[in-house]
């Protein structure tokens, strides 16, 4: 069998292909090298082509093609006579539960807006869109428990115009997005028609703020029985625009703090109600709001759910994964418990070893192949060096998890400032993430479950030991690593501890601000040559600056 899933909305297009055992998935932005895939030629669909090539199949031979209702038609134009188009939130739910490996779970999907519940994509008529959906998932499939929707205002004179974000009532995603844009944390590159909120920056800024706006922003979000919410999009836009007008750093931080607290409180409310209605103790999360790892941590701590799983591509790129799972189950008849769950997030295309070697050789940079690569790199990190690391298939989702990473020691605290100011060239207030062997996690982090995809924030119990990887509020969005997921980095962690006594390494994405994470070995070498990195690993080779 072969199934092609296509995801995205007005941005973050991605493709996923599967034969029922293997999964290949990659974002359009990684291959066409434009943030969020903006400016992509969706008819050409480089991510679509790359996934089919990896599965050694052709477009004509694909048995099932699935997209969601927010995927623009050009992305599946060549399959238009045989594509199955499904509900947006249902695709999110499939991505989370299918990837989780759980046998029965509640599923909570929350984003800016999803499929229309009333009205049409075109014209000036009234329309409503889903904003929060809850499900029960088990061996029989995925069933809707409840749905929140809201009036969706968008200037949709044509279907292509519909894919702009618009304004949606009763949307926690719109509430938080509006806060990010109001305080200037949005991407507005040359190919951007509408600002893309960078909500992760708002989450990172929040701990620097005071509580002066918490009460005022709380009044914008009314919590209703059964996990519902009531929010006026227009009032939210008006209030946040007024608060942010002429704001200095402290004021912007206070807005971020208030937006974050209100969001967390609302999501705990939604999750608590879902538990009460289902009685389940496992929870899967998806939708763009599920990338708010601080809120995820609060859900785990403050609700009866004992385990939570957040799909690594929780945003609209992950729709492609959900559509692939839907195709396997609904169209091919694969039982839910036979779907290929994720063992890791390394779903990108494979690159031959010879290509990686050639990329290094063509660069002219000095390189060697150490007999003990993890041990050698551990020594460099212990000496304060910053090392880029490219290996194997890329991660699917926004987090670098050890295949497209930059590694550094988690101490001293000045490492964070050096990375922000001289390596990544990004905002000084943004934190960095630690990675640790899964079996050692409890010694440094108060979590109580694995966190393989860096999507749950928790308290650091030994912040003095890892100051550059601990945020200002004493928390971290850490990654737990098992040996089978990444043997080389697992060994690197052990060697680093042997040299320093610390089992934690700082891990950040291999890119500079405003650029996608590197994908190919050639891009890794090119980025290394232009960045303030000391060394680069490409497969089994160690590259230096000369």
Order of alpha helices (4+ residues) and beta strands (2+ residues): beta-beta-beta-alpha-alpha-beta-beta-alpha-beta-beta-beta-beta-beta-alpha-beta-beta-alpha-alpha-beta-beta-alpha-alpha-beta-alpha-beta-alpha-alpha-beta-alpha-beta-beta-alpha-beta-beta-beta-beta-alpha-beta-alpha-beta-beta
